Amino acid sequence: FCQPSGWQLFTERNPPTFFVAVLTDINSERHYCACFTFWEAVESAQPQSHPRNGEEEEEEPSSPVQPAQLFAPKSLVLVSRLDHAEVFRNSLGLIYTIYVDGLSVSLENVIGNLLTCTIPITGGAQ
């Protein structure tokens, strides 16, 4: 559901997209799924060749034509029982901004840190 147009590689980086899908569980309760999709450069555009049984790998002469840079979609998804699309968009956009600013922290570490932080209760003790 997070990539309704399908998963495909592109030669140009597309702008990020955001939408909210509503899923209903077996108890007819709604779950709001906010999807923020951005495009990430693919490390290697060409498949690696591996030597076959006992064969030595031959080096290919370097080609003056470089393969095109390819970009793959990557989605951040936030699932909630609350319908707060603007908050979801801002939150996922902030995570994306931290990621693209390259603050020497991986996307997985940013999300992991957010999931383990303690949030104080309004008007009460932590």
C-alpha positions, 0 to 999 in steps of 0.5 A, a space after each residue: 500500500 505504501 507504493 501504489 504505483 509500483 516499485 521501479 527504478 528511475 534515472 532522475 530523483 523524483 520529489 518526495 510524496 506523501 499520502 495517508 491510507 486508511 486500513 480497517 482491521 477485523 474489528 472495523 477499527 481504522 488505522 491511518 497509515 501515513 506514507 512519505 516516499 523519497 528517492 535514494 541513489 542505488 549503489 550499483 546499477 550493474 549486476 556483479 559478475 562472478 567467476 564460474 567453477 575454476 574460471 578466473 574473473 576477467 577484467 572488462 576494459 573501462 568504458 568511456 560511457 558510465 552507467 546512468 545513476 538510478 534512484 529507488 523509492 524508499 518509504 517511511 510509514 507511520 501507523 496510528 489510530 489517530 487521524 492527524 495527517 499534518 502531524 504525520 507529514 511534519 514528523 516524517 518530513 523531519 526524519 527525511 530532512 535529518 536523513 538528507 542533511 547527512 548528519 552522520 547518523 543512519 536513518 535506522 539510528 534516527 528512527 530507533 532513537 525516536 522509538 526509545 525516547 521517553 515522552 513526559 505525560 502532560 501535567 504529570 510525572 515522566 
